[in-house]
Amino acid sequence: MYNHEPPGYFCPFCELVRGGRRARSQPEDVVLHNDKVTAFIALSWWPNNPGHVLIVPNPHYENLYDLPLEYGFAVHAASREIALAMKATYGCDGISTRQHNEPAGFQEVWHYHLHVFPRWENDELYMLSPYRRDTAPEERLPYARKLREYLNASR
């Protein structure tokens, strides 16, 4: 109904969920994977918030309007796990979540995803959006390892 995905769209998140390497995010970025969702260190970072995580439903749903409730619940449950892992391993002061729908809502990838940001006092996350940058796999790896180790130990 409210979809904007172009015909023949290559979905980088579906590729990552499958374990493929054709997307810029790589399997090594994955910190949590179960039958419903996959969570991974995001490719783009804001200047004062390194290591933020994206959580996606494993099946392809473009946005919040399409997302079945069971997957919404699974995304929300995973966001809690990721938030607790960030608090324990990053030592951050707080957590923010953010989700975008449609071009006017600043959605850039046509697969539903929830951002989970580590937050620090006066980090100016929302003011610094124009300064976000793409990261290299070797920058993401230490964050992925920390979160994976924590999540695996807490199970």
C-alpha positions in Angstrom: 0.0 0.0 0.0 2.7 2.5 1.0 5.7 1.0 -0.8 8.5 2.7 -2.6 10.8 -0.2 -3.4 11.7 0.0 -7.1 11.3 -3.0 -9.4 14.3 -5.4 -9.3 15.5 -3.9 -6.0 18.6 -5.5 -4.5 18.0 -5.7 -0.8 21.3 -5.5 1.1 19.6 -6.6 4.3 18.1 -9.7 2.7 21.6 -10.5 1.4 23.1 -10.2 4.9 20.3 -12.3 6.5 21.2 -15.0 3.9 24.8 -14.8 4.9 25.8 -13.4 1.5 28.7 -11.0 0.8 27.3 -8.9 -2.0 26.2 -6.2 0.4 28.5 -3.7 2.1 27.5 -5.1 5.5 29.1 -8.5 6.0 28.3 -11.6 8.0 31.0 -10.7 10.6 28.8 -7.6 11.5 26.0 -9.9 12.7 25.6 -9.9 16.5 22.3 -11.7 16.9 20.4 -14.0 14.5 17.4 -16.2 15.3 14.4 -17.5 13.3 12.7 -14.1 13.2 15.4 -11.3 13.2 19.0 -10.4 12.5 20.9 -7.7 14.3 24.2 -6.3 13.0 26.6 -3.4 13.5 25.5 -0.7 11.2 27.6 0.4 8.2 27.0 4.1 8.8 28.1 5.8 12.0 27.4 9.1 13.6 30.5 10.9 14.9 29.9 10.4 18.6 27.9 7.1 18.5 30.1 4.3 17.1 28.9 0.8 17.0 25.2 1.4 16.6 23.1 -1.6 15.6 20.3 -2.3 13.0 17.7 -5.0 13.7 15.8 -6.4 10.7 13.1 -9.0 10.3 14.5 -12.0 8.4 11.8 -12.0 5.8 11.6 -8.9 3.5 9.0 -6.4 4.7 9.5 -2.9 3.4 8.3 -0.8 6.3 6.3 -0.6 9.5 3.0 -0.7 7.5 3.9 -4.2 6.1 5.5 -5.6 9.2 3.4 -8.5 10.8 3.0 -8.1 14.5 5.0 -11.3 15.4 8.0 -9.7 13.7 7.5 -6.4 15.3 7.5 -8.1 18.7 10.7 -10.0 17.8 12.4 -6.8 16.7 11.3 -5.1 20.0 12.6 -8.0 22.1 15.9 -8.0 20.2 16.2 -4.2 20.7 16.0 -4.8 24.5 18.7 -7.5 24.3 21.0 -5.2 22.2 20.4 -2.2 24.5 21.4 -4.3 27.6 24.5 -5.6 25.7 25.5 -2.0 24.7 25.1 -0.8 28.3 27.3 -3.7 29.5 30.0 -3.6 26.9 30.1 0.0 25.6 29.5 1.7 29.0 27.2 4.2 27.3 24.9 6.5 29.3 21.7 5.6 27.5 20.1 4.1 24.4 18.0 5.6 21.6 16.0 3.7 19.0 14.9 5.1 15.7 12.9 3.8 12.7 12.0 5.5 9.4 9.3 4.8 6.8 9.0 6.1 3.3 11.2 8.8 1.6 9.6 11.6 3.5 10.4 9.7 6.7 14.0 9.4 5.6 13.9 5.6 4.9 16.9 4.8 2.7 16.8 1.0 2.6 13.6 -0.6 1.5 13.6 -3.3 4.2 12.2 -2.5 7.7 15.0 -1.8 10.2 15.3 -0.4 13.7 18.3 1.6 14.7 19.7 1.1 18.3 22.1 3.8 19.2 24.5 3.9 22.2 24.1 7.4 23.8 26.4 9.6 25.8 25.7 12.9 27.6 25.8 15.7 25.1 26.6 13.5 22.1 24.5 15.6 19.8 23.3 12.5 17.8 20.4 14.2 16.0 22.3 17.4 15.3 25.2 15.5 13.7 23.3 13.4 11.2 24.9 15.3 8.3 28.3 14.1 9.5 27.5 10.3 9.5 30.0 8.3 7.6 30.4 4.8 6.2 32.8 2.5 8.1 35.2 -0.2 7.1 34.7 -3.8 8.2 37.7 -3.7 10.5 36.2 -0.7 12.4 33.0 -2.6 13.0 34.5 -5.9 14.0 35.6 -5.0 17.6 32.0 -3.7 18.3 30.5 -6.9 16.8 32.8 -9.1 18.8 31.9 -7.4 22.1 28.2 -7.6 21.6 28.3 -11.2 20.3 30.3 -12.3 23.2 28.0 -10.7 25.7 24.8 -12.0 24.0 26.2 -15.5 23.7 27.3 -15.5 27.4 23.9 -14.2 28.5 22.0 -17.1 26.9 
